[in-house]
């Protein structure tokens, strides 16, 4: 189990994530997300942009949520944007 205050986690507000971003960004469409009720969409700090804790298959997300994030909920999010920290030339 990963506690919600674990230093390897970060979160993205759901309402802000729904607003399109100009420039280079990551976009997730119709994904089942692990959601912290107080903080939003869940990411694990891995790589330059983090690993989104979502999947197109609800069953996969449920399995991860039950084993790693019992304090979270699961929600289908139509679209989510996050600015990329990776610079492309």
Order of alpha helices (4+ residues) and beta strands (2+ residues): beta-alpha-beta-beta-beta-beta-alpha-beta
